[in-house]
Amino acid sequence: MKVLCDTNLFVKFVHRLPLPKGMEAVLDNEQTERFISAVSVIEIFRLWQAGRLPENPDTWLNLALPSWTVVPIGVDIARQSALWPWDHKDPADRLIAATALVEKLPLWHTDTILKKLTGFPQRYHTNVLGSP
């Protein structure tokens, strides 16, 4: 199974924070191929700078990344992220969704705004622990 995680789920998984029901088992499975978008690295550092992540990513990110494939933002992904006629203006979310479409990877996320959008493979998970 291949899974593209949004930034939130990646950070929670790496730090072993509670995840929605069943997600940790899938991500821990050695058969699962785990992906993140390169834009998630930017988001992680921005979250830390804003005080929303307590630990400097320089202390943990390079240790976490070897078991993930970081998908670069190429021309096709950048182009697609700009072409959707969505009201959603967050460039990181648009790039992550475009990565899912271009790379044909299901995006796993807990974002209620992305949940309402179409045009990319996605699997929304409620942010409530123990929920499917």
GIJO-V999306 format. One record per run of one state. SS is the DSSP state (a for helix, b for strand, c for the rest). FROM is the first residue (numbers start at 0). LEN is the number of residues. If there is no record, write none. Layout:
SS_FROM_LEN / SS_FROM_LEN
This chain:
c_0_1 / b_1_4 / c_5_1 / a_6_8 / c_14_8 / a_22_6 / c_28_4 / b_32_5 / c_37_1 / a_38_11 / c_49_7 / a_56_3 / c_59_1 / a_60_5 / c_65_3 / b_68_3 / c_71_3 / a_74_9 / c_83_7 / a_90_13 / c_103_3 / b_106_3 / c_109_2 / a_111_4 / c_115_6 / b_121_3 / c_124_8
